[in-house]
């Protein structure tokens, strides 16, 4: 069974395929760098990522972590979906642009097409770095319904592992509770103030059917922006 970098470092056994893991992150945390590290750690087996960052910036960072991005994309083991360009109101010209609108009505059609084409690989890792972007284009009830009825159910059916990032402190308490109740695991990335200063930390707050460490764990970032746990 493959391991999710950082998350599975804090569990006794790997998170099983078919799981949805919700990431709640502070904007100033190391979540974005951590999401790249997760993608890099799984890319040779097949990883599908949707990032609210310029796709070429993601490719540069993955290359800096030692991946041959061109080869991985040619062999269809790495798919980078451009969620960034639609936030600018423009049509993505990227190879796997696919998502041309973040309105849930358009996304539902896109998901239906992907289902029909069987484009979701079993045993793959799918990362969405910031699902909070949906709130800019949809009312809360609509995008929450999309997450709960379209996004979350795919993972157990296809036996893939899904990582879903959401920003802390920008949605209603109802929205966070709905997402947390539907997720198989909840992991938090944030800054912690200590007597020695501020440090980057992560914490597994819950995980179904997997033993895990609950305490806050420090993170370190090397010169290539690879995020690891502090030992």
Order of alpha helices (4+ residues) and beta strands (2+ residues): beta-alpha-beta-alpha-alpha-beta-alpha-alpha-beta-alpha-alpha-beta-alpha-beta-beta-beta-beta
